[in-house]
Amino acid sequence: MSNIIAYIVLIIAVILGTAANGFAKGANGFTLLLPSLLTAITIVACMFTLSIVMKTIPVGITYASFAGLCIIATTIVGVYKFNQMPDIYTIVGLTLIISGVLIVNLIGKTN
């Protein structure tokens, strides 16, 4: 698999991971059946796509990218879906996470 395809699959994993986080919030401690099932399904699909990515991109790079992007995406979902506004410290921290993901992927060695 080419790196471009691997990164596309990684984006799919981020979308699934972010969806799982949103469903988990809505599952109310796994007391609601449908959001709980959706959480489980999206987590399994997310891990499956990450395992595909790890065939091409090293595990550390894959997971660092996944975690950073998922944090950013989940924060955005929190703002729009749950009306959770980040403060200045959160914004600074998220900026550092974005910087870290960019450094790992654009400058860091992948082998």
Sequence and secondary structure as in RCSB ss.txt:
>XXXX:A:sequence
MSNIIAYIVLIIAVILGTAANGFAKGANGFTLLLPSLLTAITIVACMFTLSIVMKTIPVGITYASFAGLCIIATT
IVGVYKFNQMPDIYTIVGLTLIISGVLIVNLIGKTN
>XXXX:A:secstr
  HHHHHHHHHHHHHHHHHHHHHHHHTTTTTSHHHHHHHHHHHHHHHHHHHHHTTTS HHHHHHHHHHHHHHHHH
HHHHHHH     HHHHHHHHHHHHHHHHHHHTS   
